[in-house]
């Protein structure tokens, strides 16, 4: 990660986060997210392949359209990293690592992850973290997370984990709310919700076999075994007719996954 000085725009952002009053409007949320997304683009390797980007935007957009009525300009990106992770930035910016896509076996699993991250945005979990952080070192945390001015492991670890960890690790309640929202959103988008617990199970199984490869996911997404049971139980309560005909996979997704897997090995930025 190269050394850079703090940009004037980010300095204003940090000042805002340190001193703002309780209320954060949707406009402010979008401005914060847009500034943060610019820093992420500089600091993290994003996939630039047009076909990959078009697919993730289409899949994510189909879920986001039924999730929020604030007319957010949703943006979806694939991070060129073999680490398993996904994260959301306030205002509608969603990121998913290629390592997670490569481990999924069908479309509904990636859709479930996108739905979960969209849920963090619609429930404004990061915004609430900002509001709780008044009078704390939130500005310093953001500063260390999106720049290289902190010459310690903190900045590198924060960027590796992802933008969601820049404010604070989401609580168990936040994660459960995002799970619930993700279930609702994928169903409304015509996608089967079984992909959510299925993805959890894939990650849990791989964690047992190769724990170091899943470290970034579990650092930013606290996930007990109960979350698998809870999402399965929520799906089991749904009327069978509500699940009838919902999509689990598609040829387009499998072509997308193959294209992601065929990318050159990630280069460190």
C-alpha atoms as one frame of an Amber mdcrd trajectory, in Angstrom:
protein
   0.000   0.000   0.000   1.627   3.247  -1.081   2.129   6.230   1.216  -0.077
   9.213   0.485  -1.019  12.367   2.300  -4.579  13.005   3.397  -6.629  14.606
   0.623  -8.571  17.792   1.409 -11.836  15.987   0.634 -11.092  13.212   3.098
  -9.961  15.716   5.703 -13.374  17.346   5.473 -14.997  13.913   5.750 -13.034
  13.061   8.878 -13.889  16.430  10.411 -17.559  15.825   9.637 -17.484  12.407
  11.248 -15.777  13.783  14.342 -17.995  16.805  14.880 -21.393  16.216  13.285
 -24.530  16.261  15.373 -26.769  13.242  15.681 -28.771  13.493  12.487 -27.212
  12.231   9.249 -29.441  12.886   6.252 -29.647  10.635   3.208 -27.788  13.263
   1.200 -24.995  13.353   3.775 -24.920   9.562   3.846 -24.489   9.439   0.071
 -21.761  12.099   0.179 -19.882  10.176   2.863 -20.190   6.955   0.877 -19.100
   8.580  -2.394 -15.985  10.033  -0.775 -15.202   6.751   0.889 -15.718   4.865
  -2.407 -13.145   7.120  -4.087 -10.608   6.204  -1.444 -11.454   2.509  -1.769
 -10.880   2.724  -5.538  -7.414   4.114  -4.856  -6.493   1.679  -2.105  -8.121
  -1.608  -3.127  -7.759  -3.575  -6.396 -11.157  -3.475  -8.102 -11.932  -5.738
 -11.048 -12.232  -3.668 -14.231 -13.548  -6.408 -16.539 -16.689  -4.963 -18.243
 -18.587  -8.272 -18.378 -17.939  -9.070 -14.715 -18.947  -5.581 -13.653 -22.074
  -5.649 -15.810 -23.241  -8.917 -14.256 -22.672  -7.945 -10.632 -24.412  -4.613
 -11.291 -27.382  -6.400 -12.858 -27.710  -8.974 -10.080 -27.194  -6.436  -7.313
 -29.461  -3.902  -8.962 -32.301  -6.415  -9.222 -32.183  -6.798  -5.429 -31.569
  -3.153  -4.557 -34.543  -1.982  -6.620 -36.960  -3.810  -4.341 -35.090  -2.952
  -1.142 -35.099   0.803  -0.784 -37.353   3.708  -1.724 -34.768   6.472  -1.261
 -33.671   6.335  -4.909 -30.065   5.621  -4.002 -27.655   5.279  -6.899 -26.498
   1.775  -6.018 -23.004   0.732  -7.126 -21.681  -2.831  -7.073 -18.021  -3.784
  -7.359 -15.920  -6.945  -7.379 -12.683  -6.669  -5.405  -9.764  -8.509  -6.998
  -8.806 -10.392  -3.863  -8.776 -14.089  -3.061  -9.749 -13.276   0.522 -13.373
 -14.116   1.279 -15.223 -10.923   2.115 -18.044  -8.553   1.226 -18.861  -5.161
   2.677 -21.073  -2.122   2.271 -20.364   1.590   2.395 -23.085   4.101   3.363
 -25.139   5.462   0.498 -25.383   2.294  -1.589 -21.849   1.135  -2.415 -21.491
  -2.662  -2.219 -18.278  -4.657  -2.624 -17.766  -8.420  -2.922 -14.383 -10.145
  -3.162 -13.682 -12.560  -5.992 -12.683 -15.117  -3.348 -16.280 -15.281  -2.151
 -17.678 -15.540  -5.689 -15.312 -18.404  -6.499 -16.514 -20.351  -3.464 -20.220
 -19.991  -4.268 -21.872 -22.840  -6.140 -24.966 -21.049  -7.411 -26.427 -17.624
  -8.045 -28.688 -17.506  -4.987 -25.684 -17.719  -2.662 -24.005 -14.605  -4.060
 -27.400 -12.905  -4.280 -27.923 -13.660  -0.584 -24.615 -11.987   0.292 -25.555
  -8.936  -1.779 -28.975  -8.843  -0.112 -27.334  -8.986   3.311 -24.973  -6.094
   2.499 -27.837  -4.092   1.002 -29.637  -4.687   4.307 -26.779  -3.026   6.183
 -27.239   0.058   3.991 -31.033   0.217   4.205 -30.916  -0.237   7.983 -28.195
   2.455   8.049 -26.001   0.408  10.352 -22.810   2.293   9.492 -24.605   5.621
   9.882 -25.788   4.555  13.323 -22.214   3.612  14.200 -21.168   7.149  13.252
 -23.902   8.632  15.394 -22.846   6.515  18.365 -19.244   7.563  17.846 -19.711
  11.245  18.640 -16.877  12.362  20.855 -14.803   9.243  20.116 -11.920   8.590
  17.784 -14.096   7.743  14.763 -12.308  10.318  12.614  -8.958   8.775  13.399
 -10.329   5.338  12.611 -11.529   6.438   9.176  -8.276   8.266   8.575  -6.212
   5.178   9.338  -8.553   2.949   7.376  -8.578   4.743   4.044  -5.111   6.277
   3.906  -1.570   5.214   4.660  -0.768   7.987   7.118  -0.928   5.587  10.048
   2.315   3.644   9.810   1.050   0.722  11.833  -0.816  -2.523  11.284  -4.114
  -0.786  12.042  -4.521   0.899   8.667  -3.535  -2.183   6.669  -5.792  -4.463
   8.693  -8.760  -2.119   8.410  -8.492  -1.872   4.629  -8.050  -5.642   4.350
 -11.159  -6.305   6.374 -13.128  -3.769   4.362 -14.968  -0.514   4.668 -17.630
  -1.859   7.008 -14.983  -2.375   9.690 -13.762   1.204   9.433 -16.549   2.373
  11.702 -16.913  -0.659  13.956 -17.692  -4.329  13.700 -21.413  -4.774  13.286
 -23.204  -6.135  16.304 -24.971  -9.475  16.443 -28.251  -7.547  16.230 -27.087
  -5.670  13.123 -26.057  -8.915  11.454 -29.402 -10.545  12.284 -31.279  -7.531
  10.894 -29.221  -7.650   7.692 -29.967 -11.375   7.402 -33.695 -10.699   7.756
 -33.581  -7.893   5.197 -31.541 -10.012   2.804 -34.124 -12.801   2.981 -36.942
 -10.390   2.184 -35.095  -8.672  -0.626 -33.984 -11.745  -2.549 -37.501 -13.196
  -2.388 -38.956  -9.939  -3.747 -36.335 -10.070  -6.499 -37.444 -13.590  -7.488
 -34.425 -15.388  -6.007 -34.590 -18.320  -3.593 -33.474 -17.383  -0.056 -31.856
 -20.767   0.608 -28.693 -19.230  -0.812 -28.169 -17.287   2.418 -27.795 -20.240
   4.838 -26.081 -22.236   2.083 -23.351 -19.608   1.784 -22.979 -19.517   5.544
 -22.533 -23.294   5.573 -19.898 -23.163   2.812 -17.938 -20.571   4.766 -18.261
 -22.417   8.070 -17.058 -25.671   6.502 -14.103 -23.989   4.833 -13.230 -22.185
   8.049 -12.745 -25.554   9.720 -10.511 -26.783   6.905  -8.563 -23.563   6.165
  -9.181 -21.047   8.959  -6.601 -18.486   7.816  -8.285 -18.030   4.419 -11.568
 -17.003   6.044 -10.091 -14.675   8.653 -11.171 -11.402   7.026 -14.775 -12.564
   6.615 -15.205 -13.637  10.221 -13.471 -10.537  11.553 -16.001  -8.264   9.858
 -19.006 -10.642   9.967 -19.474 -12.241  13.379 -21.234 -15.477  12.531 -22.251
 -18.047  15.050 -23.731 -21.390  14.087 -27.081 -20.020  15.272 -27.302 -17.688
  12.277 -27.495 -20.683   9.958 -30.276 -22.203  12.046 -32.096 -18.879  12.333
 -32.132 -18.173   8.598 -33.222 -21.740   7.858 -36.000 -21.423  10.432 -37.169
 -18.129   8.937 -37.352 -19.710   5.479 -39.204 -22.757   6.843 -41.936 -20.456
   8.206 -42.674 -19.016   4.774 -45.688 -20.319   2.834 -44.503 -22.888   0.263
 -46.263 -21.008  -2.519 -44.139 -17.946  -1.767 -40.999 -19.916  -2.609 -42.377
 -21.670  -5.659 -40.593 -20.772  -8.865 -37.848 -18.683  -7.239 -34.497 -18.953
  -9.027 -31.512 -20.694  -7.508 -29.063 -20.522 -10.378 -28.597 -19.441 -13.986
 -26.287 -20.017 -16.916 -25.389 -16.340 -16.735 -24.158 -16.730 -13.170 -22.069
 -19.784 -13.982 -20.495 -17.910 -16.917 -19.841 -14.967 -14.593 -18.233 -17.218
 -11.981 -16.044 -18.881 -14.616 -14.926 -15.484 -15.908 -14.051 -14.375 -12.363
 -12.095 -17.593 -11.790 -10.262 -17.003 -15.079  -8.925 -13.608 -14.049  -5.150
 -13.322 -13.586  -3.881 -13.802 -10.064  -4.497 -10.634  -8.035  -1.645  -8.153
  -7.865  -0.973  -6.236  -4.698  -1.626  -2.547  -5.125
